[in-house]
């Protein structure tokens, strides 16, 4: 069985290509978001951004170990909460 080749650093052209691909994906995503919600800046900035939900999930997961009772969430009738 042949051994795996050792890791070699990327060539400069590979690093440049990687950055160009990243920028292309980022610009395509931004353009698609602008086409869908460009008429309303609030909706454009709001979609795909869930900072508050992340900061509710973080303490519920790592401190309380309970996903059903998150801080700053709306309590539901069944005892759970909705972020």
DSSP file (Angstrom, degrees, kcal/mol; ACC not computed):
  #  RESIDUE AA STRUCTURE BP1 BP2  ACC     N-H-->O    O-->H-N    N-H-->O    O-->H-N    TCO  KAPPA ALPHA  PHI   PSI    X-CA   Y-CA   Z-CA
    1    1 A X              0   0    0      0, 0.0     2,-0.2     0, 0.0     0, 0.0   0.000 360.0 360.0 360.0 131.1    0.0    0.0    0.0
    2    2 A X        -     0   0    0      1,-0.1     2,-0.1     3,-0.0     3,-0.1  -0.498 360.0-120.1 -78.7 143.5    1.4    3.4   -1.0
    3    3 A X        -     0   0    0     -2,-0.2     2,-0.1     1,-0.1    -1,-0.1  -0.469  32.8 -99.0 -80.1 155.4    1.9    6.0    1.6
    4    4 A X        -     0   0    0     -2,-0.1    -1,-0.1     1,-0.1     2,-0.1  -0.445  43.3-104.3 -71.3 144.9    0.1    9.4    1.3
    5    5 A X        -     0   0    0     -2,-0.1    -1,-0.1     1,-0.1     3,-0.1  -0.378  39.3-105.2 -68.6 150.0    2.2   12.2    0.0
    6    6 A X        -     0   0    0      1,-0.1     2,-0.3    -3,-0.1    -1,-0.1  -0.362  43.5 -90.7 -72.5 156.4    3.4   14.8    2.5
    7    7 A X        -     0   0    0     -2,-0.1     2,-0.4     1,-0.0    -1,-0.1  -0.491  43.2-166.4 -70.6 129.5    1.7   18.2    2.6
    8    8 A X        -     0   0    0     -2,-0.3     3,-0.1    -3,-0.1    -3,-0.0  -0.923  27.2-103.9-115.1 144.6    3.3   20.7    0.3
    9    9 A X        -     0   0    0     -2,-0.4     2,-0.1     1,-0.1    -1,-0.0  -0.247  44.8 -96.5 -63.0 154.3    2.5   24.4    0.5
   10   10 A X        -     0   0    0      1,-0.1    -1,-0.1     2,-0.1     2,-0.1  -0.413  36.9-114.6 -71.1 146.3    0.3   25.9   -2.2
   11   11 A X    >>  -     0   0    0      1,-0.1     4,-2.0    -2,-0.1     3,-0.5  -0.427  30.1-108.5 -72.7 156.2    1.9   27.6   -5.1
   12   12 A X  H 3> S+     0   0    0      1,-0.2     4,-2.3     2,-0.2     5,-0.2   0.871 120.3  53.2 -56.8 -37.6    1.3   31.3   -5.5
   13   13 A X  H 3> S+     0   0    0      1,-0.2     4,-2.3     2,-0.2    -1,-0.2   0.847 107.3  52.0 -68.7 -30.6   -1.0   30.8   -8.4
   14   14 A X  H <> S+     0   0    0     -3,-0.5     4,-2.2     2,-0.2    -2,-0.2   0.897 110.1  48.2 -69.6 -40.0   -3.1   28.3   -6.4
   15   15 A X  H  X S+     0   0    0     -4,-2.0     4,-2.0     2,-0.2    -2,-0.2   0.905 112.7  48.6 -65.2 -41.3   -3.5   30.8   -3.6
   16   16 A X  H  X S+     0   0    0     -4,-2.3     4,-2.3     2,-0.2    -2,-0.2   0.916 111.1  50.2 -64.7 -43.2   -4.4   33.6   -6.1
   17   17 A X  H  X S+     0   0    0     -4,-2.3     4,-2.4     1,-0.2    -2,-0.2   0.896 108.2  53.6 -61.3 -40.3   -6.9   31.3   -7.8
   18   18 A X  H  X S+     0   0    0     -4,-2.2     4,-2.1     1,-0.2    -1,-0.2   0.908 109.7  47.5 -62.2 -42.7   -8.4   30.4   -4.4
   19   19 A X  H  X S+     0   0    0     -4,-2.0     4,-2.6     2,-0.2    -2,-0.2   0.906 110.9  51.2 -66.0 -41.6   -8.9   34.1   -3.5
   20   20 A X  H  X S+     0   0    0     -4,-2.3     4,-2.2     1,-0.2    -2,-0.2   0.894 110.4  49.0 -64.3 -39.0  -10.5   34.8   -6.9
   21   21 A X  H  X S+     0   0    0     -4,-2.4     4,-2.4     2,-0.2    -1,-0.2   0.907 110.8  50.7 -65.7 -40.9  -12.9   31.9   -6.5
   22   22 A X  H  X S+     0   0    0     -4,-2.1     4,-2.5     1,-0.2    -2,-0.2   0.938 111.9  47.1 -60.5 -47.0  -13.8   33.2   -3.0
   23   23 A X  H  X S+     0   0    0     -4,-2.6     4,-2.6     1,-0.2     5,-0.2   0.879 110.7  52.5 -63.9 -37.9  -14.5   36.7   -4.3
   24   24 A X  H  X S+     0   0    0     -4,-2.2     4,-2.3     2,-0.2    -1,-0.2   0.929 111.5  45.3 -63.6 -45.5  -16.6   35.3   -7.2
   25   25 A X  H  X S+     0   0    0     -4,-2.4     4,-2.3     2,-0.2    -2,-0.2   0.910 113.9  50.2 -64.2 -42.0  -18.8   33.3   -4.9
   26   26 A X  H  X S+     0   0    0     -4,-2.5     4,-2.5    -5,-0.2    -2,-0.2   0.927 112.3  46.1 -63.1 -45.3  -19.1   36.2   -2.5
   27   27 A X  H  X S+     0   0    0     -4,-2.6     4,-2.5     2,-0.2    -1,-0.2   0.880 112.0  51.1 -67.6 -37.4  -20.1   38.7   -5.3
   28   28 A X  H  X S+     0   0    0     -4,-2.3     4,-2.3    -5,-0.2    -1,-0.2   0.903 111.8  47.9 -64.9 -39.8  -22.6   36.2   -6.8
   29   29 A X  H  X S+     0   0    0     -4,-2.3     4,-2.2     2,-0.2    -2,-0.2   0.925 113.3  47.2 -65.5 -44.6  -24.2   35.7   -3.4
   30   30 A X  H  X S+     0   0    0     -4,-2.5     4,-2.3     1,-0.2    -2,-0.2   0.906 112.2  50.2 -63.9 -41.7  -24.4   39.5   -2.8
   31   31 A X  H  X S+     0   0    0     -4,-2.5     4,-2.4     2,-0.2    -2,-0.2   0.912 110.4  49.5 -64.6 -42.8  -25.8   40.1   -6.2
   32   32 A X  H  X S+     0   0    0     -4,-2.3     4,-1.8     1,-0.2    -1,-0.2   0.897 111.6  49.0 -62.8 -40.1  -28.5   37.4   -5.8
   33   33 A X  H  X S+     0   0    0     -4,-2.2     4,-2.5     1,-0.2    -1,-0.2   0.896 110.9  50.7 -65.3 -39.6  -29.4   38.9   -2.4
   34   34 A X  H  X S+     0   0    0     -4,-2.3     4,-1.9     1,-0.2    -2,-0.2   0.896 109.3  50.7 -66.4 -39.9  -29.6   42.4   -4.0
   35   35 A X  H  < S+     0   0    0     -4,-2.4    -1,-0.2     1,-0.2    -2,-0.2   0.884 115.7  42.3 -64.4 -37.4  -31.9   41.1   -6.8
   36   36 A X  H  < S+     0   0    0     -4,-1.8    -2,-0.2    -5,-0.2    -1,-0.2   0.867 136.1  11.5 -77.8 -37.0  -34.2   39.5   -4.4
   37   37 A X  H >< S+     0   0    0     -4,-2.5     3,-1.1    -5,-0.2     7,-0.5   0.119  86.0 114.5-132.9  22.3  -34.4   42.2   -1.7
   38   38 A X  T 3< S+     0   0    0     -4,-1.9     3,-0.2     1,-0.2    -3,-0.1   0.740  71.9  65.1 -69.0 -22.6  -32.7   45.4   -3.2
   39   39 A X  T 3  S+     0   0    0      1,-0.2     2,-0.5    -5,-0.2    -1,-0.2   0.729 107.5  41.5 -72.3 -21.0  -36.0   47.3   -3.1
   40   40 A X    <>  -     0   0    0     -3,-1.1     4,-2.2     1,-0.1     3,-0.3  -0.905  67.6-164.2-130.6 102.9  -36.1   47.2    0.7
   41   41 A X  H  > S+     0   0    0     -2,-0.5     4,-2.2     1,-0.2     5,-0.2   0.827  90.0  57.8 -58.6 -32.8  -32.8   47.8    2.5
   42   42 A X  H  > S+     0   0    0      1,-0.2     4,-1.9     2,-0.2    -1,-0.2   0.946 110.1  42.6 -62.6 -47.1  -34.1   46.4    5.8
   43   43 A X  H  > S+     0   0    0     -3,-0.3     4,-2.1     1,-0.2    -2,-0.2   0.870 111.1  57.1 -66.1 -36.1  -35.0   43.1    4.2
   44   44 A X  H  < S+     0   0    0     -4,-2.2    -1,-0.2    -7,-0.5    -2,-0.2   0.908 114.5  37.0 -61.9 -42.1  -31.7   43.1    2.3
   45   45 A X  H  < S+     0   0    0     -4,-2.2    -1,-0.2    -5,-0.2    -2,-0.2   0.755 116.1  54.2 -81.7 -25.2  -29.7   43.3    5.5
   46   46 A X  H >< S+     0   0    0     -4,-1.9     3,-1.6    -5,-0.2    -2,-0.2   0.883  85.6  88.6 -80.3 -39.4  -32.0   41.1    7.6
   47   47 A X  T 3< S+     0   0    0     -4,-2.1     3,-0.1     1,-0.3   -10,-0.0  -0.357  98.7  12.3 -66.9 135.5  -32.1   38.0    5.5
   48   48 A X  T 3  S+     0   0    0      1,-0.2     2,-0.5    -2,-0.1    -1,-0.3   0.587 102.6 107.4  78.9  10.9  -29.4   35.4    6.2
   49   49 A X    <   +     0   0    0     -3,-1.6    -1,-0.2     1,-0.0     3,-0.1  -0.961  30.0 159.7-126.8 115.1  -28.3   37.2    9.4
   50   50 A X     >  +     0   0    0     -2,-0.5     4,-2.0     1,-0.1     5,-0.1  -0.389  16.7 142.6-131.5  55.1  -29.2   35.5   12.7
   51   51 A X  H  > S+     0   0    0      1,-0.2     4,-2.2     2,-0.2     5,-0.2   0.920  76.4  49.0 -63.6 -43.9  -26.8   37.0   15.2
   52   52 A X  H  > S+     0   0    0      1,-0.2     4,-0.8     2,-0.2    -1,-0.2   0.903 110.2  51.5 -64.5 -40.1  -29.3   37.2   18.0
   53   53 A X  H  > S+     0   0    0      1,-0.2     4,-2.2     2,-0.2     3,-0.4   0.880 109.3  51.0 -62.8 -37.4  -30.3   33.6   17.4
   54   54 A X  H  X S+     0   0    0     -4,-2.0     4,-2.4     1,-0.2    -2,-0.2   0.916 109.4  49.4 -65.8 -42.6  -26.7   32.5   17.6
   55   55 A X  H  X S+     0   0    0     -4,-2.2     4,-0.5     1,-0.2    -1,-0.2   0.563 111.9  49.7 -78.8  -6.3  -26.1   34.3   20.9
   56   56 A X  H  X S+     0   0    0     -4,-0.8     4,-1.3    -3,-0.4    15,-0.4   0.800 112.6  47.0 -87.0 -39.6  -29.3   32.7   22.3
   57   57 A X  H  X S+     0   0    0     -4,-2.2     4,-2.3     1,-0.2     5,-0.2   0.868 103.6  63.7 -68.3 -37.8  -28.1   29.2   21.2
   58   58 A X  H  X S+     0   0    0     -4,-2.4     4,-2.5     1,-0.2     5,-0.4   0.937 108.8  35.4 -59.2 -55.4  -24.6   29.6   22.5
   59   59 A X  H  X>S+     0   0    0     -4,-0.5     5,-2.2     1,-0.2     4,-1.8   0.863 116.2  56.3 -68.9 -31.5  -25.4   29.9   26.3
   60   60 A X  I  <>S+     0   0    0     -4,-1.3     6,-2.2     3,-0.2     5,-0.6   0.876 115.4  38.2 -64.5 -34.8  -28.3   27.5   26.0
   61   61 A X  I  <5S+     0   0    0     -4,-2.3    -2,-0.2     4,-0.2    -3,-0.2   0.944 127.9  27.7 -79.8 -51.1  -25.9   24.9   24.5
   62   62 A X  I  <5S+     0   0    0     -4,-2.5    -3,-0.2    -5,-0.2    -2,-0.2   0.703 131.5  28.4 -93.5 -20.5  -22.7   25.3   26.5
   63   63 A X  I  <5S+     0   0    0     -4,-1.8    -3,-0.2    -5,-0.4    -4,-0.1   0.845 133.4  22.0-104.2 -53.8  -23.9   26.7   29.8
   64   64 A X  I   <S-     0   0    0     -5,-2.2    -3,-0.2     2,-0.1    -4,-0.2   0.707  81.9-144.4 -90.7 -21.0  -27.5   25.4   30.4
   65   65 A X      < +     0   0    0     -5,-0.6     2,-0.3    -6,-0.4    -4,-0.2   0.865  65.3 113.5  56.0  39.0  -27.4   22.3   28.2
   66   66 A X        -     0   0    0     -6,-2.2     3,-0.5    -7,-0.1    -1,-0.1  -0.903  43.2-178.3-144.5 108.8  -31.1   23.0   27.4
   67   67 A X  S    S+     0   0    0     -2,-0.3     3,-0.3     1,-0.2    14,-0.2   0.581  79.5  67.9 -82.7  -9.6  -32.3   24.1   23.9
   68   68 A X  S    S+     0   0    0      1,-0.2    13,-0.4    -8,-0.1     2,-0.4   0.666 100.3  45.2 -86.6 -15.5  -35.9   24.4   25.0
   69   69 A X  S    S+     0   0    0     -3,-0.5     2,-0.3    11,-0.1    -1,-0.2  -0.678  74.0 170.7-129.5  78.1  -35.4   27.4   27.3
   70   70 A X    >   -     0   0    0     -2,-0.4     3,-0.9    -3,-0.3   -13,-0.1  -0.631  36.4-109.7 -88.9 146.6  -33.3   30.0   25.5
   71   71 A X  T 3  S+     0   0    0    -15,-0.4     3,-0.1    -2,-0.3   -11,-0.1  -0.396  99.5  18.0 -68.4 151.4  -32.7   33.5   26.9
   72   72 A X  T 3  S+     0   0    0      1,-0.2     2,-0.3    -2,-0.1    -1,-0.2   0.712  99.0 122.6  60.5  26.1  -34.4   36.4   25.0
   73   73 A X  S <  S-     0   0    0     -3,-0.9     2,-0.5   -17,-0.1    -1,-0.2  -0.776  70.5-100.9-113.6 160.6  -36.7   34.0   23.2
   74   74 A X  E     -A   82   0A   0      8,-2.3     8,-2.9    -2,-0.3     2,-0.2  -0.683  37.3-128.0 -82.0 123.8  -40.6   34.0   23.1
   75   75 A X  E     -A   81   0A   0     -2,-0.5     6,-0.3     6,-0.2     2,-0.2  -0.493  23.0-149.8 -72.3 141.1  -42.1   31.4   25.4
   76   76 A X    >   -     0   0    0      4,-3.1     3,-1.5    -2,-0.2    -1,-0.0  -0.619  26.5-106.4-105.0 168.0  -44.6   29.1   23.8
   77   77 A X  T 3  S+     0   0    0      1,-0.3    -1,-0.1    -2,-0.2     4,-0.0   0.771 116.2  59.4 -66.4 -27.0  -47.6   27.4   25.4
   78   78 A X  T 3  S-     0   0    0      1,-0.1    -1,-0.3     2,-0.1     3,-0.1   0.383 121.8-101.6 -86.1   6.1  -45.9   24.0   25.4
   79   79 A X  S <  S+     0   0    0     -3,-1.5    -2,-0.1     1,-0.4     2,-0.1   0.262  89.8 109.8  95.2 -11.6  -43.0   25.2   27.6
   80   80 A X        -     0   0    0    -11,-0.1    -4,-3.1    -5,-0.1    -1,-0.4  -0.294  61.5-128.9 -84.3 176.4  -40.5   25.6   24.7
   81   81 A X  E     -A   75   0A   0    -13,-0.4     2,-0.5    -6,-0.3    -6,-0.2  -0.954   6.5-138.0-130.6 153.8  -39.3   28.9   23.4
   82   82 A X  E      A   74   0A   0     -8,-2.9    -8,-2.3    -2,-0.3   -14,-0.0  -0.937 360.0 360.0-114.9 122.3  -39.1   30.3   19.9
   83   83 A X              0   0    0     -2,-0.5    -1,-0.1   -10,-0.2   -30,-0.0   0.467 360.0 360.0 -78.5 360.0  -36.0   32.2   18.8
